[in-house]
Amino acid sequence: MSHTALIGTGVMGETLLAGLLKAGWAAADIVGADRRLSRRQELEGRYGVRCLPEASDAVAGADTVLLLVKPQDVPDLLPELAPHLGEGTLLVSLCAGVTTAQIEQALPAGTPVVRVMPNTPAQVAEGMAAISAGAYASEVDVEKAVHIMEAVGQAVVVPERYQDAVTAISGSGPAYLFFVVEAMIDAGVMLGLPRDISTKLVNQTMFGSAKLLVESDKHPNLLREMVTSPAGTTAAALRRLEERSVKAAFMDAMEAARNRSLELGGS
């Protein structure tokens, strides 16, 4: 009986597992792999899925393999999996920076591979995933990957040449926003607010602003102008940010993230 093999049971692996089950997938149709007995027992007890110690055993008989391991572990893992993949088995990789070509070279000829760049808001079913087809992946394979990722948020299909930029923008993006939130909370404390109050003010402001941005469908520049009165407090703050070249710093940071993604992929 075919199943979906989940290779990698860290935060994102468990997030995807929980999302698929919540979306209606049967626990009996998912097989995980983890060499740690305590982790296998934890996942089996929490989700009712079967979890094996060896990844090669988990992929045997699978029609889909979800690869959620660290990028540096991929070169050693793929040769271990390759002999156990059935003909036409779809491999969906969520490993940052690893190209479909690199994966295809280590697998049986013609194996369909789809590359995915997820992000951590998937933990609250608000993830953003970018999906790209490898040389042998069909439209059906891509649609299956989209369906999988929509269990934890939204998904968009892009050419693979965009994936390093996607990694810099949405893959690493939550960290940038958390960095801004942290700075705003600390600023509130510096201005005399108790930390718990500053935290609540900033968190809800960030949440509400994101919701307004998405639901209003207005350009962020327009929304910013709506808050900025001439010669007012917001204008004073934004002028200081411009003087410190904050926008340029963000653009430079994302370029650095893109370049690191290229390095991880060996480009």
VODO-546289 format. One record per atom (N, C-alpha, C, O): residue in three letters; z, y, x. Coordinates in steps of 0.2 Angstrom, whole numbers, padded with zeros to 4 digits, always signed. Layout:
# residues N
ALAZYX
...
END
This chain:
# residues 267
MET+0000-0006+0004
MET+0000+0000+0000
MET+0000+0006+0004
MET+0004+0007+0009
SER-0005+0011+0003
SER-0005+0017+0007
SER+0001+0022+0006
SER+0004+0021+0000
HIS+0002+0026+0011
HIS+0008+0031+0010
HIS+0006+0037+0014
HIS+0001+0037+0018
THR+0010+0042+0014
THR+0010+0047+0018
THR+0016+0047+0024
THR+0021+0046+0022
ALA+0014+0047+0030
ALA+0018+0046+0035
ALA+0021+0053+0038
ALA+0016+0058+0039
LEU+0027+0054+0038
LEU+0030+0061+0041
LEU+0033+0060+0048
LEU+0038+0057+0049
ILE+0029+0063+0053
ILE+0031+0062+0060
ILE+0034+0068+0062
ILE+0030+0073+0064
GLY+0041+0068+0063
GLY+0044+0074+0064
GLY+0049+0077+0059
GLY+0046+0079+0054
THR+0055+0076+0060
THR+0060+0077+0054
THR+0065+0083+0056
THR+0070+0082+0054
GLY+0062+0088+0059
GLY+0066+0094+0060
GLY+0066+0098+0054
GLY+0065+0096+0049
VAL+0067+0104+0055
VAL+0068+0109+0049
VAL+0062+0109+0045
VAL+0062+0109+0039
MET+0056+0110+0048
MET+0050+0111+0044
MET+0048+0104+0041
MET+0045+0103+0036
GLY+0049+0098+0045
GLY+0048+0092+0042
GLY+0052+0090+0036
GLY+0049+0088+0031
GLU+0058+0092+0036
GLU+0063+0091+0031
GLU+0061+0096+0025
GLU+0061+0094+0019
THR+0059+0102+0027
THR+0057+0107+0022
THR+0051+0104+0018
THR+0051+0104+0012
LEU+0046+0101+0021
LEU+0040+0099+0018
LEU+0042+0093+0014
LEU+0039+0092+0008
LEU+0046+0088+0017
LEU+0048+0082+0013
LEU+0051+0084+0006
LEU+0049+0082+0001
ALA+0056+0089+0007
ALA+0059+0091+0001
ALA+0055+0094-0004
ALA+0055+0093-0010
GLY+0050+0098-0002
GLY+0045+0102-0006
GLY+0040+0097-0010
GLY+0039+0098-0016
LEU+0038+0092-0006
LEU+0034+0087-0009
LEU+0037+0083-0014
LEU+0034+0082-0020
LEU+0044+0081-0013
LEU+0047+0077-0018
LEU+0049+0082-0024
LEU+0048+0079-0030
LYS+0050+0088-0023
LYS+0051+0093-0029
LYS+0045+0094-0033
LYS+0045+0095-0039
ALA+0039+0093-0029
ALA+0032+0094-0033
ALA+0030+0088-0036
ALA+0025+0088-0040
GLY+0034+0082-0036
GLY+0033+0077-0040
GLY+0030+0071-0036
GLY+0029+0065-0039
TRP+0030+0071-0029
TRP+0028+0065-0025
TRP+0034+0060-0026
TRP+0040+0062-0026
ALA+0032+0054-0026
ALA+0037+0048-0026
ALA+0040+0047-0019
ALA+0036+0047-0014
ALA+0046+0046-0019
ALA+0049+0045-0012
ALA+0047+0038-0009
ALA+0046+0038-0003
ALA+0045+0034-0013
ALA+0042+0027-0011
ALA+0035+0028-0007
ALA+0033+0024-0003
ASP+0032+0034-0008
ASP+0025+0035-0005
ASP+0026+0039+0001
ASP+0020+0041+0004
ILE+0032+0040+0003
ILE+0033+0044+0010
ILE+0037+0040+0014
ILE+0042+0038+0013
VAL+0035+0040+0021
VAL+0038+0036+0026
VAL+0039+0041+0032
VAL+0034+0043+0034
GLY+0045+0042+0034
GLY+0047+0046+0039
GLY+0048+0042+0046
GLY+0048+0036+0046
ALA+0049+0046+0051
ALA+0050+0043+0058
ALA+0055+0047+0062
ALA+0053+0053+0063
ASP+0060+0044+0064
ASP+0065+0047+0069
ASP+0068+0042+0072
ASP+0071+0037+0070
ARG+0069+0043+0079
ARG+0072+0038+0083
ARG+0080+0038+0083
ARG+0083+0033+0085
ARG+0082+0044+0080
ARG+0090+0044+0079
ARG+0092+0041+0073
ARG+0090+0043+0067
LEU+0096+0036+0074
LEU+0099+0032+0068
LEU+0102+0037+0063
LEU+0102+0036+0057
SER+0106+0041+0065
SER+0110+0046+0061
SER+0105+0050+0057
SER+0107+0051+0051
ARG+0100+0052+0060
ARG+0095+0056+0056
ARG+0092+0052+0051
ARG+0090+0055+0045
ARG+0090+0046+0053
ARG+0086+0042+0048
ARG+0091+0040+0042
ARG+0089+0041+0036
GLN+0097+0039+0043
GLN+0102+0038+0038
GLN+0103+0044+0033
GLN+0104+0043+0027
GLU+0103+0050+0037
GLU+0104+0056+0033
GLU+0098+0057+0028
GLU+0099+0059+0022
LEU+0092+0056+0030
LEU+0086+0057+0026
LEU+0085+0052+0021
LEU+0084+0054+0015
GLU+0087+0046+0022
GLU+0086+0041+0017
GLU+0092+0042+0012
GLU+0090+0041+0006
GLY+0098+0044+0014
GLY+0103+0045+0009
GLY+0102+0051+0005
GLY+0103+0051-0001
ARG+0099+0056+0008
ARG+0098+0063+0004
ARG+0091+0063+0000
ARG+0091+0066-0006
TYR+0086+0059+0002
TYR+0080+0060-0002
TYR+0077+0053-0004
TYR+0073+0053-0008
GLY+0080+0048-0002
GLY+0078+0041-0005
GLY+0072+0039-0002
GLY+0068+0034-0004
VAL+0069+0042+0004
VAL+0063+0039+0007
VAL+0065+0034+0013
VAL+0071+0034+0015
ARG+0060+0030+0015
ARG+0061+0026+0020
ARG+0060+0029+0027
ARG+0055+0033+0027
CYS+0064+0028+0032
CYS+0063+0032+0038
CYS+0064+0026+0044
CYS+0069+0023+0044
LEU+0059+0026+0048
LEU+0058+0021+0053
LEU+0060+0024+0060
LEU+0059+0030+0061
PRO+0062+0020+0065
PRO+0063+0022+0071
PRO+0057+0024+0075
PRO+0057+0028+0080
GLU+0051+0020+0074
GLU+0045+0021+0078
GLU+0040+0025+0074
GLU+0038+0022+0068
ALA+0037+0030+0077
ALA+0032+0033+0073
ALA+0025+0029+0072
ALA+0022+0030+0067
SER+0024+0024+0077
SER+0018+0020+0076
SER+0019+0016+0070
SER+0014+0014+0067
ASP+0025+0013+0069
ASP+0026+0009+0063
ASP+0025+0013+0056
ASP+0023+0011+0051
ALA+0027+0020+0057
ALA+0027+0024+0051
ALA+0020+0025+0049
ALA+0018+0026+0043
VAL+0015+0026+0054
VAL+0008+0028+0052
VAL+0004+0022+0050
VAL-0001+0022+0047
ALA+0006+0016+0052
ALA+0003+0010+0051
ALA+0002+0009+0043
ALA+0007+0009+0039
GLY-0004+0009+0041
GLY-0006+0008+0033
GLY-0006+0015+0030
GLY-0007+0015+0024
ALA-0004+0020+0033
ALA-0004+0027+0030
ALA-0011+0030+0029
ALA-0016+0029+0033
ASP-0012+0033+0023
ASP-0019+0036+0022
ASP-0018+0044+0024
ASP-0024+0047+0025
THR-0012+0046+0025
THR-0011+0053+0028
THR-0005+0053+0032
THR+0000+0050+0031
VAL-0006+0057+0038
VAL-0001+0058+0043
VAL+0001+0065+0044
VAL-0004+0069+0045
LEU+0007+0067+0043
LEU+0009+0074+0044
LEU+0012+0074+0050
LEU+0018+0071+0051
LEU+0010+0078+0055
LEU+0012+0079+0062
LEU+0016+0085+0063
LEU+0013+0090+0062
LEU+0023+0085+0063
LEU+0027+0090+0064
LEU+0032+0090+0070
LEU+0038+0091+0069
VAL+0029+0089+0075
VAL+0033+0088+0082
VAL+0032+0094+0086
VAL+0027+0099+0084
LYS+0035+0095+0091
LYS+0034+0101+0096
LYS+0028+0100+0099
LYS+0026+0095+0101
PRO+0024+0106+0100
PRO+0018+0106+0103
PRO+0017+0102+0110
PRO+0013+0098+0111
GLN+0023+0102+0114
GLN+0023+0099+0120
GLN+0024+0092+0120
GLN+0023+0088+0125
ASP+0026+0089+0114
ASP+0026+0082+0113
ASP+0020+0079+0111
ASP+0019+0072+0111
VAL+0015+0083+0109
VAL+0009+0080+0106
VAL+0005+0075+0111
VAL+0003+0070+0109
PRO+0004+0078+0117
PRO+0000+0073+0121
PRO+0002+0066+0122
PRO-0001+0062+0123
ASP+0009+0066+0123
ASP+0012+0059+0124
ASP+0012+0055+0117
ASP+0012+0049+0117
LEU+0013+0058+0111
LEU+0013+0055+0105
LEU+0007+0052+0102
LEU+0007+0047+0100
LEU+0001+0056+0103
LEU-0005+0054+0100
LEU-0008+0047+0103
LEU-0010+0043+0098
PRO-0007+0046+0109
PRO-0010+0039+0111
PRO-0005+0033+0108
PRO-0008+0028+0107
GLU+0001+0035+0107
GLU+0005+0030+0104
GLU+0003+0029+0096
GLU+0004+0023+0094
LEU+0001+0034+0093
LEU-0001+0033+0086
LEU-0008+0030+0085
LEU-0009+0027+0080
ALA-0013+0032+0090
ALA-0020+0031+0089
ALA-0021+0023+0087
ALA-0025+0022+0082
PRO-0018+0018+0090
PRO-0020+0011+0089
PRO-0018+0009+0082
PRO-0020+0004+0079
HIS-0014+0013+0079
HIS-0011+0011+0072
HIS-0014+0015+0066
HIS-0012+0014+0060
LEU-0019+0020+0068
LEU-0022+0023+0062
LEU-0027+0019+0059
LEU-0032+0017+0063
GLY-0028+0019+0053
GLY-0033+0016+0049
GLY-0039+0020+0049
GLY-0039+0026+0050
GLU-0045+0017+0048
GLU-0051+0021+0047
GLU-0051+0026+0042
GLU-0049+0024+0036
GLY-0052+0032+0043
GLY-0052+0038+0038
GLY-0046+0041+0037
GLY-0045+0045+0033
THR-0040+0038+0040
THR-0034+0041+0039
THR-0034+0049+0041
THR-0036+0051+0047
LEU-0031+0053+0037
LEU-0031+0060+0038
LEU-0025+0062+0042
LEU-0019+0060+0040
LEU-0026+0066+0047
LEU-0020+0068+0051
LEU-0020+0076+0050
LEU-0024+0079+0052
VAL-0014+0078+0047
VAL-0013+0085+0046
VAL-0008+0087+0052
VAL-0002+0085+0051
SER-0010+0092+0056
SER-0005+0094+0061
SER-0003+0101+0060
SER-0006+0106+0058
LEU+0004+0101+0060
LEU+0008+0108+0060
LEU+0011+0110+0066
LEU+0016+0113+0067
CYS+0007+0108+0072
CYS+0009+0109+0079
CYS+0006+0116+0081
CYS+0000+0116+0082
ALA+0010+0121+0082
ALA+0007+0127+0084
ALA+0003+0127+0091
ALA+0006+0124+0096
GLY-0003+0130+0091
GLY-0007+0131+0097
GLY-0011+0125+0098
GLY-0015+0125+0103
VAL-0010+0119+0095
VAL-0013+0113+0097
VAL-0020+0113+0093
VAL-0019+0113+0087
THR-0026+0112+0096
THR-0032+0113+0092
THR-0034+0106+0089
THR-0031+0101+0092
THR-0038+0106+0084
THR-0041+0100+0081
THR-0045+0096+0087
THR-0044+0090+0087
ALA-0048+0099+0091
ALA-0052+0096+0096
ALA-0048+0092+0101
ALA-0049+0086+0103
GLN-0042+0095+0103
GLN-0037+0091+0107
GLN-0034+0085+0104
GLN-0034+0080+0107
ILE-0033+0086+0097
ILE-0030+0080+0094
ILE-0036+0075+0093
ILE-0035+0069+0094
GLU-0042+0077+0091
GLU-0047+0072+0090
GLU-0049+0068+0096
GLU-0051+0062+0096
GLN-0048+0071+0102
GLN-0050+0067+0108
GLN-0045+0062+0109
GLN-0047+0057+0113
ALA-0039+0062+0107
ALA-0034+0057+0108
ALA-0034+0051+0103
ALA-0030+0047+0103
LEU-0038+0052+0097
LEU-0038+0048+0092
LEU-0045+0044+0091
LEU-0050+0046+0094
PRO-0045+0039+0087
PRO-0051+0035+0086
PRO-0057+0040+0084
PRO-0056+0045+0080
ALA-0063+0039+0086
ALA-0069+0043+0085
ALA-0069+0044+0077
ALA-0069+0039+0073
GLY-0070+0050+0075
GLY-0072+0051+0068
GLY-0065+0052+0064
GLY-0066+0054+0058
THR-0060+0052+0067
THR-0053+0053+0063
THR-0053+0060+0060
THR-0054+0065+0064
PRO-0052+0061+0054
PRO-0052+0068+0051
PRO-0045+0071+0053
PRO-0040+0068+0052
VAL-0046+0077+0055
VAL-0040+0081+0057
VAL-0040+0088+0054
VAL-0045+0091+0054
VAL-0034+0090+0051
VAL-0034+0097+0049
VAL-0028+0100+0052
VAL-0022+0097+0053
ARG-0029+0106+0054
ARG-0024+0110+0057
ARG-0020+0115+0053
ARG-0024+0119+0049
VAL-0014+0116+0053
VAL-0010+0120+0048
VAL-0005+0124+0052
VAL-0002+0122+0057
MET-0005+0131+0051
MET+0000+0135+0053
MET+0005+0137+0048
MET+0003+0141+0044
PRO+0011+0134+0047
PRO+0015+0136+0042
PRO+0020+0142+0044
PRO+0019+0144+0050
ASN+0025+0143+0040
ASN+0030+0148+0042
ASN+0037+0146+0039
ASN+0037+0142+0034
THR+0042+0149+0041
THR+0049+0146+0039
THR+0051+0148+0031
THR+0055+0145+0029
PRO+0048+0153+0028
PRO+0049+0154+0021
PRO+0047+0148+0017
PRO+0049+0148+0011
ALA+0044+0143+0020
ALA+0043+0137+0016
ALA+0050+0134+0014
ALA+0050+0130+0009
GLN+0055+0136+0017
GLN+0062+0133+0016
GLN+0064+0135+0009
GLN+0068+0132+0006
VAL+0061+0141+0006
VAL+0063+0143+0000
VAL+0057+0143-0005
VAL+0056+0147-0010
ALA+0052+0139-0003
ALA+0046+0138-0007
ALA+0042+0144-0007
ALA+0038+0145-0012
GLU+0042+0149-0002
GLU+0038+0155-0002
GLU+0034+0155+0005
GLU+0033+0160+0008
GLY+0032+0149+0008
GLY+0029+0149+0014
GLY+0022+0152+0013
GLY+0019+0152+0008
MET+0019+0153+0019
MET+0012+0155+0020
MET+0009+0151+0025
MET+0011+0151+0031
ALA+0004+0147+0023
ALA+0001+0142+0028
ALA-0007+0144+0028
ALA-0010+0145+0023
ALA-0009+0143+0034
ALA-0016+0144+0036
ALA-0019+0137+0038
ALA-0016+0134+0042
ILE-0025+0135+0035
ILE-0027+0128+0036
ILE-0034+0129+0038
ILE-0038+0132+0036
SER-0036+0124+0043
SER-0042+0124+0046
SER-0044+0117+0047
SER-0041+0113+0049
ALA-0051+0116+0046
ALA-0054+0109+0046
ALA-0056+0108+0053
ALA-0059+0112+0057
GLY-0055+0101+0056
GLY-0058+0099+0062
GLY-0065+0097+0061
GLY-0068+0098+0056
ALA-0068+0094+0066
ALA-0075+0092+0066
ALA-0077+0087+0061
ALA-0082+0087+0058
TYR-0072+0082+0059
TYR-0073+0077+0055
TYR-0070+0077+0048
TYR-0070+0073+0044
ALA-0066+0083+0047
ALA-0063+0084+0040
ALA-0068+0086+0035
ALA-0071+0091+0036
SER-0067+0083+0029
SER-0071+0084+0024
SER-0068+0090+0019
SER-0062+0091+0020
GLU-0071+0092+0014
GLU-0068+0097+0009
GLU-0063+0094+0006
GLU-0058+0097+0004
VAL-0063+0087+0004
VAL-0058+0084+0001
VAL-0052+0083+0006
VAL-0046+0084+0003
ASP-0053+0082+0012
ASP-0047+0082+0017
ASP-0044+0089+0017
ASP-0037+0089+0017
VAL-0047+0094+0017
VAL-0045+0101+0017
VAL-0041+0102+0011
VAL-0036+0105+0011
GLU-0044+0100+0005
GLU-0041+0101-0001
GLU-0034+0098-0002
GLU-0029+0100-0005
LYS-0034+0092+0001
LYS-0028+0088+0001
LYS-0022+0092+0005
LYS-0016+0092+0003
ALA-0024+0095+0011
ALA-0019+0098+0015
ALA-0017+0104+0012
ALA-0011+0106+0012
VAL-0021+0108+0008
VAL-0019+0114+0004
VAL-0014+0111-0001
VAL-0009+0115-0002
HIS-0016+0106-0005
HIS-0011+0103-0010
HIS-0004+0102-0007
HIS+0001+0103-0010
ILE-0004+0099-0001
ILE+0002+0097+0002
ILE+0006+0104+0004
ILE+0012+0104+0002
MET+0003+0109+0007
MET+0006+0115+0009
MET+0008+0119+0003
MET+0013+0123+0003
GLU+0005+0119-0003
GLU+0006+0122-0009
GLU+0013+0120-0012
GLU+0016+0123-0017
ALA+0015+0114-0010
ALA+0022+0112-0012
ALA+0027+0116-0009
ALA+0033+0116-0012
VAL+0026+0120-0004
VAL+0031+0124-0001
VAL+0029+0132-0001
VAL+0032+0135+0003
GLY+0024+0134-0005
GLY+0022+0141-0005
GLY+0015+0141-0006
GLY+0012+0138-0010
GLN+0011+0146-0002
GLN+0004+0147-0003
GLN+0000+0145+0003
GLN+0003+0144+0008
ALA-0006+0144+0002
ALA-0010+0142+0008
ALA-0017+0145+0007
ALA-0020+0147+0002
VAL-0020+0146+0013
VAL-0027+0149+0014
VAL-0031+0146+0019
VAL-0028+0143+0024
VAL-0037+0144+0017
VAL-0041+0141+0022
VAL-0045+0146+0026
VAL-0048+0151+0024
VAL-0045+0145+0033
VAL-0048+0149+0038
VAL-0051+0146+0043
VAL-0050+0140+0044
PRO-0057+0149+0046
PRO-0060+0145+0052
PRO-0054+0145+0058
PRO-0050+0149+0058
GLU-0055+0139+0062
GLU-0050+0138+0067
GLU-0049+0143+0072
GLU-0044+0144+0075
ARG-0055+0147+0073
ARG-0054+0152+0078
ARG-0049+0158+0076
ARG-0047+0162+0080
TYR-0047+0158+0070
TYR-0042+0163+0068
TYR-0035+0161+0069
TYR-0030+0164+0068
GLN-0034+0154+0070
GLN-0027+0151+0070
GLN-0022+0155+0075
GLN-0017+0155+0073
ASP-0025+0157+0081
ASP-0020+0160+0085
ASP-0018+0167+0083
ASP-0012+0168+0084
ALA-0022+0170+0079
ALA-0020+0177+0076
ALA-0016+0175+0070
ALA-0011+0179+0069
VAL-0017+0170+0067
VAL-0013+0168+0061
VAL-0006+0167+0064
VAL-0001+0169+0061
THR-0005+0163+0069
THR+0001+0161+0072
THR+0005+0167+0074
THR+0011+0168+0073
ALA+0002+0172+0076
ALA+0005+0179+0078
ALA+0007+0183+0072
ALA+0012+0186+0073
ILE+0004+0182+0067
ILE+0005+0187+0061
ILE+0010+0183+0056
ILE+0015+0186+0055
SER+0008+0178+0053
SER+0012+0174+0048
SER+0017+0169+0051
SER+0022+0168+0049
GLY+0014+0165+0056
GLY+0018+0160+0059
GLY+0025+0163+0062
GLY+0030+0161+0061
SER+0024+0168+0067
SER+0030+0171+0070
SER+0032+0177+0066
SER+0038+0180+0067
GLY+0029+0179+0060
GLY+0030+0185+0056
GLY+0037+0186+0054
GLY+0040+0191+0054
PRO+0040+0180+0051
PRO+0047+0181+0049
PRO+0052+0183+0054
PRO+0057+0187+0052
ALA+0051+0181+0060
ALA+0055+0184+0065
ALA+0055+0191+0066
ALA+0060+0194+0068
TYR+0049+0194+0066
TYR+0049+0201+0066
TYR+0053+0205+0061
TYR+0056+0210+0062
LEU+0052+0202+0055
LEU+0055+0205+0049
LEU+0063+0204+0050
LEU+0067+0209+0048
PHE+0065+0199+0052
PHE+0072+0198+0053
PHE+0075+0202+0058
PHE+0081+0205+0058
PHE+0071+0204+0063
PHE+0072+0208+0069
PHE+0074+0215+0066
PHE+0078+0219+0068
VAL+0069+0217+0061
VAL+0070+0224+0058
VAL+0076+0224+0054
VAL+0080+0229+0054
VAL+0077+0219+0050
VAL+0083+0219+0046
VAL+0089+0219+0050
VAL+0094+0223+0048
GLU+0090+0215+0055
GLU+0095+0216+0060
GLU+0097+0223+0062
GLU+0102+0225+0063
ALA+0091+0226+0064
ALA+0092+0233+0067
ALA+0094+0238+0062
ALA+0098+0242+0063
MET+0092+0237+0055
MET+0094+0241+0050
MET+0101+0240+0048
MET+0105+0245+0047
ILE+0103+0234+0048
ILE+0110+0232+0047
ILE+0115+0236+0052
ILE+0120+0239+0050
ASP+0113+0235+0058
ASP+0117+0238+0064
ASP+0117+0245+0063
ASP+0122+0248+0065
ALA+0111+0248+0061
ALA+0111+0256+0060
ALA+0116+0258+0055
ALA+0119+0263+0055
GLY+0116+0254+0049
GLY+0121+0255+0044
GLY+0128+0255+0046
GLY+0132+0260+0045
VAL+0130+0251+0050
VAL+0137+0250+0053
VAL+0138+0256+0058
VAL+0143+0259+0058
MET+0133+0258+0062
MET+0134+0264+0066
MET+0135+0270+0062
MET+0138+0275+0065
LEU+0132+0270+0056
LEU+0132+0276+0052
LEU+0139+0276+0048
LEU+0140+0281+0044
GLY+0143+0271+0049
GLY+0149+0271+0046
GLY+0150+0266+0040
GLY+0156+0266+0037
LEU+0145+0262+0038
LEU+0146+0258+0033
LEU+0149+0251+0035
LEU+0148+0249+0040
PRO+0153+0248+0030
PRO+0156+0241+0032
PRO+0150+0237+0033
PRO+0145+0237+0029
ARG+0150+0232+0037
ARG+0145+0227+0039
ARG+0142+0223+0032
ARG+0136+0222+0031
ASP+0147+0221+0028
ASP+0145+0217+0022
ASP+0141+0222+0017
ASP+0136+0219+0014
ILE+0143+0228+0017
ILE+0139+0232+0012
ILE+0132+0234+0015
ILE+0127+0234+0012
SER+0132+0235+0022
SER+0126+0237+0025
SER+0121+0231+0024
SER+0115+0232+0023
THR+0124+0225+0025
THR+0120+0219+0025
THR+0117+0218+0018
THR+0111+0217+0017
LYS+0121+0219+0013
LYS+0118+0219+0006
LYS+0113+0224+0004
LYS+0108+0222+0001
LEU+0114+0230+0007
LEU+0109+0235+0005
LEU+0103+0234+0009
LEU+0097+0235+0006
VAL+0103+0232+0015
VAL+0097+0230+0018
VAL+0093+0224+0016
VAL+0087+0224+0015
ASN+0097+0219+0015
ASN+0094+0213+0012
ASN+0090+0214+0005
ASN+0084+0212+0005
GLN+0093+0217+0001
GLN+0090+0218-0006
GLN+0085+0223-0005
GLN+0080+0222-0009
THR+0085+0228-0001
THR+0080+0233+0000
THR+0074+0229+0003
THR+0068+0231+0000
MET+0075+0225+0008
MET+0069+0221+0010
MET+0066+0216+0005
MET+0060+0216+0004
PHE+0070+0213+0001
PHE+0068+0208-0004
PHE+0064+0212-0009
PHE+0058+0210-0011
GLY+0067+0218-0012
GLY+0064+0221-0017
GLY+0057+0225-0015
GLY+0052+0225-0019
SER+0057+0227-0009
SER+0051+0230-0006
SER+0045+0225-0005
SER+0040+0227-0007
ALA+0047+0219-0003
ALA+0042+0214-0002
ALA+0039+0212-0009
ALA+0033+0211-0010
LYS+0044+0212-0014
LYS+0041+0210-0021
LYS+0037+0216-0024
LYS+0032+0214-0027
LEU+0039+0222-0023
LEU+0035+0227-0025
LEU+0028+0227-0022
LEU+0023+0229-0025
LEU+0028+0226-0015
LEU+0022+0226-0011
LEU+0017+0221-0014
LEU+0011+0222-0015
VAL+0020+0215-0016
VAL+0015+0209-0018
VAL+0013+0210-0026
VAL+0008+0209-0027
GLU+0018+0212-0030
GLU+0017+0213-0037
GLU+0013+0219-0039
GLU+0009+0219-0044
SER+0014+0225-0035
SER+0010+0231-0037
SER+0003+0231-0034
SER-0001+0234-0037
ASP+0001+0226-0029
ASP-0005+0226-0027
ASP-0008+0233-0024
ASP-0014+0234-0024
LYS-0003+0237-0022
LYS-0005+0243-0019
LYS-0005+0243-0011
LYS-0001+0239-0008
HIS-0008+0247-0008
HIS-0009+0247-0001
HIS-0002+0249+0002
HIS+0001+0254-0001
PRO+0001+0246+0007
PRO+0007+0248+0010
PRO+0008+0255+0012
PRO+0013+0259+0011
ASN+0002+0258+0014
ASN+0002+0265+0015
ASN+0004+0270+0009
ASN+0007+0275+0010
LEU+0001+0268+0004
LEU+0002+0271-0003
LEU+0010+0271-0005
LEU+0013+0275-0007
LEU+0012+0265-0004
LEU+0019+0263-0006
LEU+0024+0267-0001
LEU+0029+0270-0003
ARG+0022+0268+0005
ARG+0026+0272+0010
ARG+0026+0279+0008
ARG+0031+0282+0008
GLU+0020+0281+0006
GLU+0020+0289+0004
GLU+0024+0290-0002
GLU+0026+0296-0003
MET+0024+0285-0007
MET+0028+0286-0013
MET+0036+0287-0011
MET+0039+0290-0015
VAL+0038+0285-0006
VAL+0045+0285-0004
VAL+0046+0292+0000
VAL+0052+0294+0001
THR+0041+0294+0003
THR+0041+0300+0008
THR+0040+0307+0005
THR+0034+0309+0004
SER+0046+0310+0004
SER+0045+0317+0001
SER+0044+0322+0007
SER+0046+0320+0013
PRO+0040+0327+0006
PRO+0039+0332+0012
PRO+0045+0335+0014
PRO+0050+0337+0011
ALA+0046+0334+0021
ALA+0052+0337+0025
ALA+0058+0334+0023
ALA+0064+0336+0023
GLY+0058+0328+0020
GLY+0064+0324+0017
GLY+0067+0319+0023
GLY+0065+0319+0028
THR+0072+0315+0020
THR+0075+0311+0025
THR+0070+0305+0028
THR+0071+0304+0033
THR+0066+0303+0023
THR+0062+0297+0025
THR+0057+0300+0030
THR+0055+0297+0035
ALA+0054+0306+0029
ALA+0049+0309+0034
ALA+0052+0310+0040
ALA+0049+0309+0046
ALA+0059+0312+0041
ALA+0062+0313+0047
ALA+0063+0306+0051
ALA+0062+0306+0057
ALA+0064+0301+0047
ALA+0065+0294+0050
ALA+0058+0292+0053
ALA+0058+0289+0058
LEU+0053+0292+0049
LEU+0047+0290+0051
LEU+0044+0294+0057
LEU+0040+0291+0061
ARG+0045+0300+0057
ARG+0043+0304+0063
ARG+0046+0301+0069
ARG+0043+0301+0074
ARG+0052+0300+0069
ARG+0056+0297+0075
ARG+0053+0290+0077
ARG+0052+0289+0083
LEU+0051+0286+0072
LEU+0048+0280+0073
LEU+0041+0281+0076
LEU+0039+0277+0081
GLU+0037+0286+0074
GLU+0031+0287+0077
GLU+0032+0290+0084
GLU+0028+0288+0089
GLU+0037+0294+0085
GLU+0038+0296+0092
GLU+0040+0290+0097
GLU+0038+0291+0103
ARG+0043+0285+0094
ARG+0045+0279+0098
ARG+0039+0274+0099
ARG+0040+0269+0102
SER+0033+0276+0096
SER+0027+0271+0096
SER+0029+0264+0093
SER+0027+0259+0096
VAL+0033+0264+0088
VAL+0035+0258+0085
VAL+0029+0254+0082
VAL+0029+0248+0083
LYS+0024+0257+0079
LYS+0018+0253+0077
LYS+0014+0250+0082
LYS+0012+0244+0082
ALA+0013+0254+0088
ALA+0010+0252+0094
ALA+0014+0246+0097
ALA+0011+0241+0099
ALA+0020+0246+0097
ALA+0024+0241+0100
ALA+0024+0234+0096
ALA+0023+0229+0098
PHE+0023+0235+0089
PHE+0022+0229+0085
PHE+0015+0226+0086
PHE+0015+0220+0087
MET+0010+0230+0087
MET+0004+0228+0088
MET+0003+0224+0095
MET+0000+0219+0096
ASP+0007+0227+0100
ASP+0007+0224+0106
ASP+0011+0217+0106
ASP+0009+0213+0110
ALA+0016+0217+0102
ALA+0020+0211+0102
ALA+0016+0205+0099
ALA+0016+0200+0101
MET+0012+0207+0094
MET+0008+0202+0090
MET+0002+0199+0095
MET+0000+0194+0094
GLU+0000+0204+0099
GLU-0005+0202+0104
GLU-0002+0197+0109
GLU-0005+0192+0111
ALA+0004+0198+0111
ALA+0007+0194+0115
ALA+0008+0187+0112
ALA+0008+0182+0115
ALA+0010+0187+0106
ALA+0011+0181+0102
ALA+0005+0177+0102
ALA+0004+0171+0103
ARG-0001+0180+0100
ARG-0008+0177+0100
ARG-0009+0174+0107
ARG-0012+0169+0107
ASN-0008+0178+0112
ASN-0010+0175+0119
ASN-0005+0169+0121
ASN-0008+0165+0124
ARG+0001+0169+0118
ARG+0005+0163+0120
ARG+0002+0157+0116
ARG+0003+0152+0118
SER+0000+0158+0110
SER-0003+0153+0106
SER-0009+0150+0110
SER-0010+0144+0110
LEU-0013+0154+0113
LEU-0019+0152+0116
LEU-0017+0148+0122
LEU-0020+0143+0124
GLU-0011+0150+0126
GLU-0009+0146+0131
GLU-0006+0140+0129
GLU-0008+0135+0133
LEU-0003+0139+0124
LEU+0000+0133+0121
LEU-0006+0128+0120
LEU-0005+0122+0121
GLY-0012+0131+0118
GLY-0017+0127+0116
GLY-0022+0125+0122
GLY-0027+0122+0121
GLY-0020+0128+0128
GLY-0024+0127+0134
GLY-0030+0131+0134
GLY-0035+0129+0138
SER-0031+0136+0130
SER-0037+0140+0130
SER-0037+0145+0136
SER-0042+0149+0136
END
